[in-house]
Amino acid sequence: MIEVEVKAKINSFKEMEERLKKLGAVKSKDEFQEDIYFASPVVDFAKTDEALRIRTTNNNTFITYKGPKLNKDAKTRKEVEMTIESSEKAKDIFEEIGFSEVRAVRKNRQYYTYKNFEISLDDVEGLNPYMEIEITLDDGKSYDTAQSEIFKLFEKLGITDGFERTSYLELLENLNND
């Protein structure tokens, strides 16, 4: 699966919730997510722009691999995800074969749907408010077309700057390095 995703800083969740409602977006769920990211013993994921994580949500646990970004303006990348029964067991397996935990990223996320977009308002521990808009490429669209549609939707919502291509993990790591 290829996912085209763009995120931007927002001023307030309340303001964006009102704009999304006015636009006709439908709130689909609220979810707490804890993502535990891992470093590989073989490849430096920071250099290859890849990620391996275990995500625990209110109801499910997943292992996710994210490939390197495929273009320069959005977080367009291959994503492979599967449901697992236990984050503790997966973490134990990863550590036994040489992977090491880098950091946990925790967030409360409000999901909205609008046409073929998934929109999330993200309250990430340690960061300012963000909104992500994504499209999954499964209908033959090009990255550029999908990305253009996402930026047009941001514009409809009154957001024309504050875009961030860096992952939440990288943003948090950069705060620690400052």
RAQUIKA-V587929 format. One record per backbone hydrogen bond with DSSP energy under -0.5 kcal/mol. CO is the residue of the C=O (numbers start at 1). NH is the residue of the N-H. Records with the same first field share a line. If there is no record, write none. Layout:
CO: NH ; NH
This chain:
1: 79
2: 137
3: 5 ; 77
4: 135
5: 75
6: 133
7: 164
8: 131
12: 16
13: 17
14: 18
15: 19
16: 20
17: 21
18: 22
19: 23
20: 24 ; 25
26: 113
29: 111
31: 109
33: 107
34: 36 ; 56
35: 37 ; 105
36: 54
37: 102 ; 103
39: 100
43: 40 ; 45
44: 47 ; 48
45: 49 ; 50
51: 66
52: 38
53: 64
54: 36 ; 56
55: 62
56: 34
60: 57
61: 84
62: 55
63: 82
64: 53
65: 80
66: 51
74: 76
75: 77
76: 70
77: 3
78: 67
80: 65
82: 63
84: 61
86: 90
87: 91
88: 92
89: 93
90: 94
91: 95
92: 96
93: 97
94: 99
95: 98
100: 39
103: 37
105: 35
106: 125
107: 33 ; 109
108: 123
109: 31 ; 111
110: 121
111: 28 ; 29
112: 119
113: 26
114: 117
117: 114 ; 119
118: 134
119: 112
120: 122 ; 132
121: 110 ; 123
122: 124 ; 130
123: 108
124: 127
129: 10
130: 122
131: 8
132: 120
133: 6
134: 118
135: 4 ; 137
136: 138
137: 2
142: 146
143: 147
144: 148
145: 149
146: 150
147: 151
148: 152
149: 153
150: 154
151: 155
152: 156
153: 157
154: 159
155: 158
158: 160
162: 9
164: 7
167: 171
168: 172
169: 173
170: 174
171: 175
172: 176
173: 177
174: 178
175: 178
